[in-house]
């Protein structure tokens, strides 16, 4: 568990599922939650998330160009003029 400061906002998920629900005094409560973080939001959350890793899907290999861009992303080397 982590403190509230490292919790992602709803916009940082690419997938969020809450299922099943239990009704308590007329209020729904999720019994299970599953979420997938959007790796494109890592740049804005690197201080909160620390060294979280986003593995490639099984069997996926980066091209040389993708590897270069991935290395730049990991270092945070980007400028608005470069976009």
Residue frames as qw, qx, qy, qz and C-alpha x, y, z in Angstrom:
[[0.000, 0.887, 0.462, 0.000, 0.00, 0.00, 0.00],
 [0.402, 0.188, -0.015, 0.896, 1.03, 3.58, -0.53],
 [0.004, -0.458, -0.404, 0.792, -0.11, 6.90, 0.79],
 [0.412, 0.762, 0.443, -0.232, -2.80, 8.96, -0.89],
 [0.035, 0.798, -0.306, -0.518, -0.10, 11.00, -2.64],
 [0.128, -0.320, 0.829, 0.441, 0.91, 8.12, -4.91],
 [0.490, 0.418, 0.749, -0.159, -2.63, 7.10, -5.88],
 [0.181, 0.114, 0.566, 0.796, -3.42, 7.69, -9.56],
 [0.404, 0.305, 0.183, -0.843, -6.28, 9.91, -10.65],
 [0.720, 0.371, 0.542, -0.221, -9.13, 8.41, -12.67],
 [0.541, 0.796, -0.147, -0.227, -7.60, 9.90, -15.83],
 [0.061, -0.654, 0.749, 0.092, -4.41, 7.86, -15.32],
 [0.606, 0.010, 0.791, -0.089, -6.18, 4.56, -16.06],
 [0.283, 0.210, -0.654, -0.669, -6.64, 2.99, -19.47],
 [0.588, -0.249, -0.712, -0.292, -8.97, 0.44, -17.88],
 [0.176, -0.204, 0.633, -0.725, -10.92, 0.43, -14.61],
 [0.588, -0.251, -0.667, -0.383, -13.38, -2.25, -13.52],
 [0.275, -0.230, 0.639, -0.681, -15.35, -2.48, -10.27],
 [0.792, -0.038, -0.370, -0.484, -17.20, -5.76, -9.92],
 [0.233, -0.616, -0.691, -0.297, -19.08, -7.18, -8.01],
 [0.151, -0.447, 0.199, -0.859, -20.91, -4.72, -5.81],
 [0.302, -0.392, -0.823, 0.277, -22.58, -5.27, -2.45],
 [0.225, -0.663, -0.214, -0.681, -25.45, -3.11, -1.26],
 [0.411, -0.264, -0.637, 0.596, -25.10, -1.89, 2.33],
 [0.008, 0.622, 0.441, -0.647, -27.90, 0.31, 3.65],
 [0.481, 0.803, 0.333, -0.116, -28.87, 1.12, 0.07],
 [0.071, 0.877, -0.392, -0.269, -25.33, 2.18, -0.91],
 [0.936, 0.320, -0.122, 0.085, -23.24, 0.24, -3.45],
 [0.382, -0.758, 0.513, 0.131, -19.73, -0.83, -2.39],
 [0.709, 0.497, -0.487, -0.115, -17.30, -2.44, -4.83],
 [0.884, -0.401, 0.241, -0.009, -15.92, -5.74, -3.56],
 [0.746, -0.088, 0.391, 0.532, -13.18, -5.97, -6.17],
 [0.271, 0.914, -0.072, -0.293, -11.43, -3.34, -8.30],
 [0.764, 0.011, 0.393, 0.512, -9.09, -3.94, -11.22],
 [0.230, 0.939, -0.008, -0.255, -7.24, -1.20, -13.06],
 [0.778, 0.172, 0.207, 0.568, -4.58, -0.79, -15.69],
 [0.185, -0.767, 0.033, 0.614, -2.47, 2.35, -15.56],
 [0.616, 0.776, 0.100, 0.095, -1.96, 4.26, -18.80],
 [0.760, -0.196, 0.082, 0.614, 1.79, 4.24, -19.43],
 [0.340, 0.584, 0.195, 0.711, 1.54, 7.54, -21.30],
 [0.341, -0.875, -0.090, -0.331, 0.76, 9.28, -17.99],
 [0.839, -0.293, -0.181, 0.422, 3.98, 8.05, -16.35],
 [0.452, 0.375, -0.051, 0.808, 5.87, 11.21, -17.36],
 [0.232, -0.645, -0.001, -0.728, 3.59, 13.41, -15.26],
 [0.794, -0.539, -0.020, -0.282, 3.50, 10.99, -12.33],
 [0.732, 0.314, -0.512, 0.322, 7.13, 9.87, -12.12],
 [0.012, -0.453, 0.556, -0.697, 7.63, 11.51, -8.72],
 [0.703, -0.236, 0.270, -0.614, 4.51, 9.86, -7.27],
 [0.967, 0.107, -0.090, -0.211, 4.87, 6.44, -8.88],
 [0.514, -0.611, 0.582, 0.155, 8.62, 5.99, -8.50],
 [0.030, -0.424, 0.813, 0.398, 10.14, 3.15, -10.50],
 [0.741, 0.284, 0.500, -0.347, 6.92, 1.54, -11.74],
 [0.137, -0.268, 0.776, 0.554, 7.55, -0.54, -14.85],
 [0.719, 0.413, 0.139, -0.542, 5.26, -1.09, -17.81],
 [0.473, -0.206, 0.799, 0.308, 6.28, -4.39, -19.39],
 [0.371, 0.269, -0.546, -0.702, 5.72, -5.05, -23.07],
 [0.888, 0.042, 0.108, -0.445, 3.02, -7.56, -23.98],
 [0.739, -0.245, 0.614, 0.131, 4.29, -11.14, -24.15],
 [0.714, 0.279, 0.521, 0.376, 6.32, -11.73, -27.30],
 [0.277, 0.949, 0.133, 0.073, 6.50, -8.04, -28.28],
 [0.678, -0.179, 0.108, 0.704, 9.90, -6.73, -29.37],
 [0.074, 0.889, 0.064, -0.448, 10.62, -3.02, -29.85],
 [0.696, 0.621, 0.085, 0.350, 11.97, -1.83, -33.18],
 [0.580, 0.005, -0.147, 0.801, 15.25, 0.16, -33.07],
 [0.046, -0.482, -0.121, -0.867, 13.29, 3.42, -33.41],
 [0.642, -0.621, -0.302, -0.334, 10.86, 2.43, -30.65],
 [0.788, -0.293, -0.296, 0.454, 13.81, 1.50, -28.42],
 [0.354, 0.229, -0.064, 0.904, 15.39, 4.92, -28.98],
 [0.324, -0.554, -0.178, -0.746, 12.13, 6.74, -28.15],
 [0.780, -0.503, -0.370, -0.041, 11.60, 4.49, -25.12],
 [0.663, -0.113, -0.271, 0.688, 15.07, 5.41, -23.80],
 [0.069, 0.359, 0.015, 0.931, 14.29, 9.12, -24.23],
 [0.565, -0.568, -0.309, -0.513, 10.97, 8.68, -22.43],
 [0.800, -0.372, -0.394, 0.258, 12.66, 6.87, -19.55],
 [0.505, -0.033, -0.183, 0.843, 15.14, 9.72, -19.13],
 [0.002, 0.837, 0.421, -0.349, 12.46, 12.40, -19.45],
 [0.282, -0.320, 0.355, 0.832, 14.41, 13.97, -22.31],
 [0.252, 0.608, 0.648, 0.384, 11.86, 15.93, -24.27],
 [0.073, -0.306, -0.088, 0.945, 11.16, 19.54, -25.09],
 [0.451, 0.644, 0.473, -0.399, 7.97, 21.15, -26.34],
 [0.275, 0.721, -0.359, -0.525, 9.91, 22.48, -29.35],
 [0.082, -0.285, 0.921, 0.252, 10.81, 18.88, -30.28],
 [0.428, 0.328, 0.806, -0.245, 7.18, 17.77, -30.51]]
